[in-house]
Amino acid sequence: MIQGGSSGGRAEIHHKHRDVTGGWLRPAVFGAMDGLVSNFALIAGVAGGSAGTRVVSLAGIAGLAAGAFSMAGGEYVSVASQRELALAEIDIERAELADNAKAEEIELAQQYEMRGVDSELAAEVARQISRDPVQALEVHTREELGVALGDLPSPKLAALSSFLSFSVGAIVPLLPYLFGAEVLWFSAAVSMIALFAAGAVVSRVTARSWWFSGLRQLTVGAVAAALTFGLGTLIGAGGL
């Protein structure tokens, strides 16, 4: 609930919303889960083919490296392209504000009118905003492009974050083999615990309970590993 003070001062806010974008937690957790599920499935598939511990470990290391570098490279290109497109559109908007300031002011007023603001008030708000070129560019960019000038994503940071989060998840099913385990069950047990924990953490950015999110992620990971294990067993039995 939001109440205004009796003196006409600033409103007093009595509630808070969760970050519906997930902030940094969402991409970090989902990146780790991606690494966990994919490498666990890979290890299970290789182990299902009756491969030795050394081969399974090598496959897990290769899966971690390949997945982490692929995620980082893909994220870098994706975010860089998104940033370049946003900057190009911002330059167009900057040029329009310089060459057709009045038309842009009218356009901004019309946008406020479409949101229910009275025409006279919308025109006055647009006029006052347009007095400051920097503020005008900020508002037009946010209203028309949906981005903030000072909040464009960094390709390098996105790539590094993806690399690290995927690696953290991918190393979990590999650890038992690196410490000398010779059967899949140790890796499976560690992976199942990690899958449930990761799913429970995701509940912080969803409306689901922690146990539901945990079980859902556990089920997804278990099914993926079971399918690849079965495929590995089938191929191994066939002598391919």
DOMAR-629561 format. One record per residue (C-alpha): residue number from 1; x negated, y, z negated. Coordinates in pm, whole numbers. Layout:
# DOMAR-629561
<node pos="NUM" X="X" Y="Y" Z="Z"/>
...
***
This chain:
# DOMAR-629561
<node pos="1" X="0" Y="0" Z="0"/>
<node pos="2" X="-117" Y="355" Z="78"/>
<node pos="3" X="7" Y="652" Z="-123"/>
<node pos="4" X="-53" Y="1019" Z="-71"/>
<node pos="5" X="-131" Y="1240" Z="-367"/>
<node pos="6" X="132" Y="1486" Z="-488"/>
<node pos="7" X="-105" Y="1773" Z="-411"/>
<node pos="8" X="-131" Y="1673" Z="-46"/>
<node pos="9" X="-486" Y="1543" Z="-85"/>
<node pos="10" X="-640" Y="1234" Z="64"/>
<node pos="11" X="-440" Y="913" Z="56"/>
<node pos="12" X="-516" Y="663" Z="-215"/>
<node pos="13" X="-571" Y="316" Z="-66"/>
<node pos="14" X="-446" Y="24" Z="-275"/>
<node pos="15" X="-540" Y="-264" Z="-46"/>
<node pos="16" X="-828" Y="-393" Z="162"/>
<node pos="17" X="-835" Y="-602" Z="480"/>
<node pos="18" X="-1082" Y="-874" Z="559"/>
<node pos="19" X="-1317" Y="-821" Z="852"/>
<node pos="20" X="-1116" Y="-984" Z="1130"/>
<node pos="21" X="-1421" Y="-989" Z="1360"/>
<node pos="22" X="-1611" Y="-1204" Z="1112"/>
<node pos="23" X="-1908" Y="-965" Z="1102"/>
<node pos="24" X="-2246" Y="-1140" Z="1100"/>
<node pos="25" X="-2108" Y="-1447" Z="921"/>
<node pos="26" X="-1900" Y="-1574" Z="1210"/>
<node pos="27" X="-2171" Y="-1594" Z="1482"/>
<node pos="28" X="-2427" Y="-1724" Z="1231"/>
<node pos="29" X="-2207" Y="-2006" Z="1105"/>
<node pos="30" X="-2075" Y="-2101" Z="1447"/>
<node pos="31" X="-2427" Y="-2100" Z="1590"/>
<node pos="32" X="-2542" Y="-2331" Z="1311"/>
<node pos="33" X="-2242" Y="-2560" Z="1364"/>
<node pos="34" X="-2317" Y="-2574" Z="1735"/>
<node pos="35" X="-2672" Y="-2686" Z="1662"/>
<node pos="36" X="-2557" Y="-2932" Z="1398"/>
<node pos="37" X="-2289" Y="-3099" Z="1611"/>
<node pos="38" X="-2489" Y="-3112" Z="1934"/>
<node pos="39" X="-2811" Y="-3244" Z="1778"/>
<node pos="40" X="-2629" Y="-3489" Z="1553"/>
<node pos="41" X="-2445" Y="-3623" Z="1857"/>
<node pos="42" X="-2771" Y="-3642" Z="2053"/>
<node pos="43" X="-2950" Y="-3827" Z="1774"/>
<node pos="44" X="-2655" Y="-4063" Z="1732"/>
<node pos="45" X="-2652" Y="-4138" Z="2104"/>
<node pos="46" X="-3024" Y="-4214" Z="2117"/>
<node pos="47" X="-3004" Y="-4421" Z="1798"/>
<node pos="48" X="-2708" Y="-4609" Z="1944"/>
<node pos="49" X="-2930" Y="-4719" Z="2230"/>
<node pos="50" X="-3143" Y="-4913" Z="1979"/>
<node pos="51" X="-3430" Y="-4667" Z="2014"/>
<node pos="52" X="-3706" Y="-4665" Z="1752"/>
<node pos="53" X="-3748" Y="-4398" Z="1486"/>
<node pos="54" X="-4021" Y="-4223" Z="1683"/>
<node pos="55" X="-3804" Y="-4195" Z="1993"/>
<node pos="56" X="-3504" Y="-4071" Z="1793"/>
<node pos="57" X="-3721" Y="-3811" Z="1620"/>
<node pos="58" X="-3865" Y="-3694" Z="1951"/>
<node pos="59" X="-3515" Y="-3669" Z="2098"/>
<node pos="60" X="-3399" Y="-3465" Z="1798"/>
<node pos="61" X="-3694" Y="-3227" Z="1824"/>
<node pos="62" X="-3639" Y="-3188" Z="2198"/>
<node pos="63" X="-3267" Y="-3127" Z="2140"/>
<node pos="64" X="-3342" Y="-2861" Z="1880"/>
<node pos="65" X="-3593" Y="-2681" Z="2099"/>
<node pos="66" X="-3391" Y="-2704" Z="2419"/>
<node pos="67" X="-3068" Y="-2597" Z="2251"/>
<node pos="68" X="-3223" Y="-2309" Z="2057"/>
<node pos="69" X="-3404" Y="-2165" Z="2358"/>
<node pos="70" X="-3097" Y="-2213" Z="2577"/>
<node pos="71" X="-2872" Y="-2041" Z="2323"/>
<node pos="72" X="-3119" Y="-1754" Z="2280"/>
<node pos="73" X="-3164" Y="-1705" Z="2654"/>
<node pos="74" X="-2795" Y="-1723" Z="2727"/>
<node pos="75" X="-2709" Y="-1484" Z="2446"/>
<node pos="76" X="-2977" Y="-1237" Z="2558"/>
<node pos="77" X="-2854" Y="-1228" Z="2917"/>
<node pos="78" X="-2489" Y="-1210" Z="2809"/>
<node pos="79" X="-2537" Y="-926" Z="2560"/>
<node pos="80" X="-2779" Y="-738" Z="2785"/>
<node pos="81" X="-2529" Y="-750" Z="3072"/>
<node pos="82" X="-2250" Y="-636" Z="2842"/>
<node pos="83" X="-2464" Y="-350" Z="2711"/>
<node pos="84" X="-2572" Y="-241" Z="3061"/>
<node pos="85" X="-2212" Y="-236" Z="3178"/>
<node pos="86" X="-2105" Y="-33" Z="2874"/>
<node pos="87" X="-2388" Y="219" Z="2924"/>
<node pos="88" X="-2302" Y="257" Z="3292"/>
<node pos="89" X="-1937" Y="328" Z="3209"/>
<node pos="90" X="-2039" Y="570" Z="2933"/>
<node pos="91" X="-2252" Y="759" Z="3187"/>
<node pos="92" X="-1948" Y="785" Z="3414"/>
<node pos="93" X="-1742" Y="921" Z="3126"/>
<node pos="94" X="-2017" Y="1168" Z="3035"/>
<node pos="95" X="-2025" Y="1297" Z="3392"/>
<node pos="96" X="-1647" Y="1330" Z="3402"/>
<node pos="97" X="-1647" Y="1532" Z="3080"/>
<node pos="98" X="-1909" Y="1764" Z="3227"/>
<node pos="99" X="-1741" Y="1808" Z="3566"/>
<node pos="100" X="-1371" Y="1780" Z="3479"/>
<node pos="101" X="-1345" Y="1880" Z="3115"/>
<node pos="102" X="-987" Y="2006" Z="3135"/>
<node pos="103" X="-860" Y="1697" Z="3315"/>
<node pos="104" X="-1027" Y="1476" Z="3053"/>
<node pos="105" X="-867" Y="1681" Z="2777"/>
<node pos="106" X="-523" Y="1631" Z="2933"/>
<node pos="107" X="-595" Y="1259" Z="2974"/>
<node pos="108" X="-683" Y="1231" Z="2605"/>
<node pos="109" X="-366" Y="1416" Z="2506"/>
<node pos="110" X="-161" Y="1176" Z="2719"/>
<node pos="111" X="-319" Y="879" Z="2546"/>
<node pos="112" X="-213" Y="1016" Z="2206"/>
<node pos="113" X="138" Y="1081" Z="2343"/>
<node pos="114" X="159" Y="718" Z="2454"/>
<node pos="115" X="92" Y="621" Z="2094"/>
<node pos="116" X="386" Y="825" Z="1970"/>
<node pos="117" X="228" Y="1162" Z="1891"/>
<node pos="118" X="438" Y="1468" Z="1979"/>
<node pos="119" X="318" Y="1631" Z="2300"/>
<node pos="120" X="228" Y="1966" Z="2142"/>
<node pos="121" X="36" Y="1804" Z="1859"/>
<node pos="122" X="-136" Y="1564" Z="2099"/>
<node pos="123" X="-245" Y="1857" Z="2317"/>
<node pos="124" X="-381" Y="2044" Z="2015"/>
<node pos="125" X="-571" Y="1743" Z="1883"/>
<node pos="126" X="-722" Y="1681" Z="2227"/>
<node pos="127" X="-816" Y="2050" Z="2254"/>
<node pos="128" X="-994" Y="2052" Z="1919"/>
<node pos="129" X="-1178" Y="1728" Z="1991"/>
<node pos="130" X="-1287" Y="1856" Z="2331"/>
<node pos="131" X="-1460" Y="2160" Z="2179"/>
<node pos="132" X="-1753" Y="1938" Z="2079"/>
<node pos="133" X="-1901" Y="1754" Z="2382"/>
<node pos="134" X="-2063" Y="1486" Z="2165"/>
<node pos="135" X="-1744" Y="1420" Z="1972"/>
<node pos="136" X="-1541" Y="1426" Z="2293"/>
<node pos="137" X="-1765" Y="1162" Z="2452"/>
<node pos="138" X="-1743" Y="948" Z="2138"/>
<node pos="139" X="-1363" Y="963" Z="2132"/>
<node pos="140" X="-1316" Y="909" Z="2506"/>
<node pos="141" X="-1557" Y="614" Z="2499"/>
<node pos="142" X="-1376" Y="454" Z="2210"/>
<node pos="143" X="-1028" Y="518" Z="2349"/>
<node pos="144" X="-1096" Y="418" Z="2710"/>
<node pos="145" X="-1373" Y="158" Z="2681"/>
<node pos="146" X="-1319" Y="24" Z="2332"/>
<node pos="147" X="-1684" Y="71" Z="2231"/>
<node pos="148" X="-1868" Y="304" Z="1995"/>
<node pos="149" X="-2176" Y="490" Z="2119"/>
<node pos="150" X="-2388" Y="401" Z="1819"/>
<node pos="151" X="-2265" Y="44" Z="1785"/>
<node pos="152" X="-2368" Y="-124" Z="2109"/>
<node pos="153" X="-2507" Y="-477" Z="2055"/>
<node pos="154" X="-2880" Y="-544" Z="2075"/>
<node pos="155" X="-2977" Y="-825" Z="2320"/>
<node pos="156" X="-3298" Y="-903" Z="2128"/>
<node pos="157" X="-3120" Y="-924" Z="1795"/>
<node pos="158" X="-2845" Y="-1139" Z="1944"/>
<node pos="159" X="-3101" Y="-1375" Z="2099"/>
<node pos="160" X="-3301" Y="-1406" Z="1778"/>
<node pos="161" X="-2988" Y="-1465" Z="1571"/>
<node pos="162" X="-2868" Y="-1736" Z="1808"/>
<node pos="163" X="-3209" Y="-1903" Z="1810"/>
<node pos="164" X="-3235" Y="-1910" Z="1431"/>
<node pos="165" X="-2877" Y="-2014" Z="1358"/>
<node pos="166" X="-2882" Y="-2296" Z="1613"/>
<node pos="167" X="-3219" Y="-2417" Z="1482"/>
<node pos="168" X="-3093" Y="-2423" Z="1124"/>
<node pos="169" X="-2800" Y="-2642" Z="1222"/>
<node pos="170" X="-2996" Y="-2864" Z="1460"/>
<node pos="171" X="-3266" Y="-2950" Z="1209"/>
<node pos="172" X="-3020" Y="-3093" Z="954"/>
<node pos="173" X="-2956" Y="-3431" Z="1127"/>
<node pos="174" X="-3326" Y="-3448" Z="1217"/>
<node pos="175" X="-3464" Y="-3404" Z="865"/>
<node pos="176" X="-3403" Y="-3762" Z="742"/>
<node pos="177" X="-3604" Y="-3900" Z="1036"/>
<node pos="178" X="-3885" Y="-3651" Z="977"/>
<node pos="179" X="-3902" Y="-3774" Z="616"/>
<node pos="180" X="-3927" Y="-4137" Z="720"/>
<node pos="181" X="-3568" Y="-4262" Z="757"/>
<node pos="182" X="-3536" Y="-4556" Z="994"/>
<node pos="183" X="-3158" Y="-4585" Z="1027"/>
<node pos="184" X="-2890" Y="-4345" Z="1146"/>
<node pos="185" X="-2683" Y="-4359" Z="829"/>
<node pos="186" X="-2910" Y="-4123" Z="635"/>
<node pos="187" X="-2885" Y="-3865" Z="911"/>
<node pos="188" X="-2510" Y="-3923" Z="938"/>
<node pos="189" X="-2456" Y="-3871" Z="564"/>
<node pos="190" X="-2654" Y="-3546" Z="558"/>
<node pos="191" X="-2482" Y="-3424" Z="873"/>
<node pos="192" X="-2133" Y="-3500" Z="742"/>
<node pos="193" X="-2199" Y="-3305" Z="424"/>
<node pos="194" X="-2337" Y="-3013" Z="625"/>
<node pos="195" X="-2042" Y="-3021" Z="866"/>
<node pos="196" X="-1791" Y="-3004" Z="584"/>
<node pos="197" X="-1986" Y="-2725" Z="412"/>
<node pos="198" X="-2010" Y="-2522" Z="734"/>
<node pos="199" X="-1639" Y="-2564" Z="797"/>
<node pos="200" X="-1563" Y="-2453" Z="442"/>
<node pos="201" X="-1772" Y="-2140" Z="492"/>
<node pos="202" X="-1578" Y="-2060" Z="810"/>
<node pos="203" X="-1262" Y="-2039" Z="600"/>
<node pos="204" X="-1390" Y="-1703" Z="477"/>
<node pos="205" X="-1314" Y="-1552" Z="819"/>
<node pos="206" X="-991" Y="-1743" Z="882"/>
<node pos="207" X="-656" Y="-1781" Z="711"/>
<node pos="208" X="-713" Y="-2153" Z="648"/>
<node pos="209" X="-807" Y="-2314" Z="317"/>
<node pos="210" X="-1168" Y="-2421" Z="264"/>
<node pos="211" X="-1083" Y="-2789" Z="252"/>
<node pos="212" X="-881" Y="-2776" Z="576"/>
<node pos="213" X="-1159" Y="-2592" Z="763"/>
<node pos="214" X="-1416" Y="-2830" Z="617"/>
<node pos="215" X="-1225" Y="-3143" Z="717"/>
<node pos="216" X="-1153" Y="-3005" Z="1063"/>
<node pos="217" X="-1520" Y="-2938" Z="1132"/>
<node pos="218" X="-1616" Y="-3274" Z="983"/>
<node pos="219" X="-1370" Y="-3450" Z="1213"/>
<node pos="220" X="-1493" Y="-3269" Z="1525"/>
<node pos="221" X="-1856" Y="-3350" Z="1447"/>
<node pos="222" X="-1782" Y="-3711" Z="1357"/>
<node pos="223" X="-1585" Y="-3771" Z="1678"/>
<node pos="224" X="-1860" Y="-3618" Z="1892"/>
<node pos="225" X="-2127" Y="-3830" Z="1721"/>
<node pos="226" X="-1916" Y="-4145" Z="1741"/>
<node pos="227" X="-1855" Y="-4102" Z="2113"/>
<node pos="228" X="-2221" Y="-4046" Z="2194"/>
<node pos="229" X="-2324" Y="-4332" Z="1966"/>
<node pos="230" X="-2084" Y="-4559" Z="2152"/>
<node pos="231" X="-2217" Y="-4436" Z="2485"/>
<node pos="232" X="-2573" Y="-4492" Z="2370"/>
<node pos="233" X="-2489" Y="-4841" Z="2250"/>
<node pos="234" X="-2321" Y="-4922" Z="2580"/>
<node pos="235" X="-2616" Y="-4799" Z="2785"/>
<node pos="236" X="-2863" Y="-4972" Z="2555"/>
<node pos="237" X="-2678" Y="-5300" Z="2580"/>
<node pos="238" X="-2673" Y="-5268" Z="2958"/>
<node pos="239" X="-3050" Y="-5234" Z="2968"/>
<node pos="240" X="-3050" Y="-4901" Z="3150"/>
***
